[in-house]
Amino acid sequence: MVRRTARPRRSASAVSASADCPCGLPAAYEACCGRYHAGGRATAAPTAEALMRSRYSAFVRGDTAYLLRTWHPRTRPERLELDPGMRWTGLEILGTADGTAFHTTGTVEFRAAYRGGALHERSRFERVDGAWAYVDGDFPG
């Protein structure tokens, strides 16, 4: 398992293309998760962790189209409505299992902080036509 820690991030309204990426990696949004959000198979996240980070950034930015596009067809909801008052403040990757170019499944455990609390989830990912997709998750005690 890999352990990485990210510093708290700004709200969606404060994130611009040249700002630090909300996912916590030391890169500008446009060079990090922004390239995945822009679309196209050539820019699909290469690992389950990269997809997890990009999905977190999509939650920060309110990008429901990306969230639905990267959700596994088997478990994807028809619609997704995000709470406009939610302010995500940081992402911490607690561990990963599999999820690389050599795997067809992967797991990422993370803690996503928001104003007033945190979400702790162990997410499952699978490849669909070669691209990583979020399947579902559980909430460890």
C-alpha positions as CSV (number, residue, x, y, z in Angstrom):
1,M,0.0,0.0,0.0
2,V,1.1,3.5,-0.8
3,R,0.5,6.4,1.5
4,R,0.4,10.0,0.4
5,T,-0.8,13.1,2.1
6,A,-2.2,16.2,0.5
7,R,-2.6,19.7,2.0
8,P,-6.0,21.3,2.2
9,R,-7.4,22.8,-1.0
10,R,-9.6,25.7,-2.0
11,S,-13.2,25.5,-3.0
12,A,-14.4,25.0,-6.6
13,S,-14.9,28.7,-7.2
14,A,-11.3,29.4,-6.3
15,V,-9.7,26.8,-8.6
16,S,-8.5,28.0,-12.0
17,A,-6.7,26.1,-14.7
18,S,-3.3,27.4,-13.7
19,A,-3.9,26.9,-9.9
20,D,-2.6,23.9,-8.0
21,C,-4.6,20.8,-8.7
22,P,-7.3,20.1,-6.0
23,C,-6.1,16.4,-6.0
24,G,-3.1,17.3,-3.9
25,L,-0.3,16.5,-6.4
26,P,2.3,19.3,-7.0
27,A,1.1,20.3,-10.5
28,A,-1.2,22.9,-12.0
29,Y,-4.8,21.7,-12.6
30,E,-4.5,21.9,-16.4
31,A,-1.5,19.6,-16.4
32,C,-2.8,17.2,-13.8
33,C,-6.5,16.3,-13.5
34,G,-7.6,19.0,-16.0
35,R,-6.3,16.9,-18.9
36,Y,-8.5,14.0,-17.9
37,H,-11.5,16.2,-17.4
38,A,-11.0,17.6,-20.9
39,G,-11.9,14.2,-22.3
40,G,-10.8,11.8,-24.9
41,R,-9.5,8.3,-24.6
42,A,-5.9,9.5,-25.1
43,T,-6.2,11.3,-21.8
44,A,-7.8,8.6,-19.7
45,A,-6.4,8.2,-16.2
46,P,-3.6,5.6,-16.4
47,T,-4.1,4.1,-12.9
48,A,-7.0,3.6,-10.4
49,E,-5.3,6.2,-8.1
50,A,-5.1,8.7,-10.9
51,L,-8.8,8.2,-11.6
52,M,-9.6,8.6,-7.9
53,R,-7.7,11.8,-7.8
54,S,-9.3,13.1,-10.9
55,R,-12.8,12.2,-9.6
56,Y,-12.1,14.1,-6.4
57,S,-11.0,17.1,-8.5
58,A,-14.2,16.7,-10.5
59,F,-16.2,16.8,-7.2
60,V,-14.3,20.0,-6.2
61,R,-15.1,21.6,-9.6
62,G,-18.7,20.3,-9.8
63,D,-17.9,18.4,-13.1
64,T,-20.8,15.9,-13.0
65,A,-20.3,15.0,-16.7
66,Y,-16.8,13.7,-15.9
67,L,-18.0,11.9,-12.8
68,L,-20.7,10.1,-14.8
69,R,-18.4,9.4,-17.7
70,T,-15.9,7.7,-15.4
71,W,-18.5,5.6,-13.5
72,H,-18.7,2.0,-14.4
73,P,-21.8,1.4,-16.6
74,R,-22.9,-1.4,-14.3
75,T,-23.2,0.9,-11.2
76,R,-23.6,4.4,-12.8
77,P,-26.6,6.4,-11.7
78,E,-28.8,8.0,-14.4
79,R,-28.3,11.4,-12.9
80,L,-25.9,13.0,-10.4
81,E,-26.8,16.1,-8.4
82,L,-24.0,17.6,-6.4
83,D,-24.6,19.8,-3.3
84,P,-23.6,23.3,-4.4
85,G,-22.8,24.2,-0.8
86,M,-20.3,21.4,-0.4
87,R,-16.7,22.7,0.0
88,W,-14.1,20.0,-0.4
89,T,-10.9,21.0,1.4
90,G,-8.4,18.2,0.8
91,L,-7.7,14.6,-0.3
92,E,-5.5,12.1,1.5
93,I,-4.8,8.7,-0.2
94,L,-4.5,6.2,2.6
95,G,-3.6,3.2,0.4
96,T,-3.8,1.5,-2.9
97,A,-4.0,-2.1,-4.1
98,D,-3.4,-3.1,-7.7
99,G,-4.9,-0.6,-10.2
100,T,-1.9,-0.2,-12.4
101,A,-1.4,-0.8,-16.1
102,F,-0.8,-4.5,-15.3
103,H,-4.2,-4.9,-13.5
104,T,-7.9,-5.1,-14.5
105,T,-9.1,-4.1,-11.0
106,G,-7.8,-1.8,-8.2
107,T,-8.7,-0.4,-4.9
108,V,-8.0,3.1,-3.5
109,E,-8.7,4.0,0.1
110,F,-8.9,7.7,0.8
111,R,-10.1,10.4,3.1
112,A,-11.7,13.5,1.5
113,A,-12.1,16.4,3.8
114,Y,-14.9,18.9,3.5
115,R,-15.9,21.9,5.6
116,G,-17.3,20.3,8.7
117,G,-16.1,16.7,8.3
118,A,-14.5,14.0,6.1
119,L,-15.5,11.1,3.9
120,H,-13.5,7.9,4.4
121,E,-14.0,5.4,1.5
122,R,-12.4,2.3,0.1
123,S,-13.3,2.6,-3.7
124,R,-13.2,-0.2,-6.2
125,F,-12.2,0.3,-9.8
126,E,-12.3,-1.9,-12.9
127,R,-11.1,-1.4,-16.5
128,V,-13.9,-0.9,-19.1
129,D,-12.6,-1.1,-22.7
130,G,-9.1,-0.4,-21.4
131,A,-10.0,2.7,-19.3
132,W,-10.4,2.8,-15.5
133,A,-13.9,3.2,-14.1
134,Y,-15.2,3.7,-10.6
135,V,-17.4,0.8,-9.6
136,D,-18.4,1.4,-6.0
137,G,-17.0,1.8,-2.5
138,D,-17.5,1.0,1.1
139,F,-17.0,3.1,4.3
140,P,-14.5,1.5,6.7
141,G,-15.3,1.9,10.4
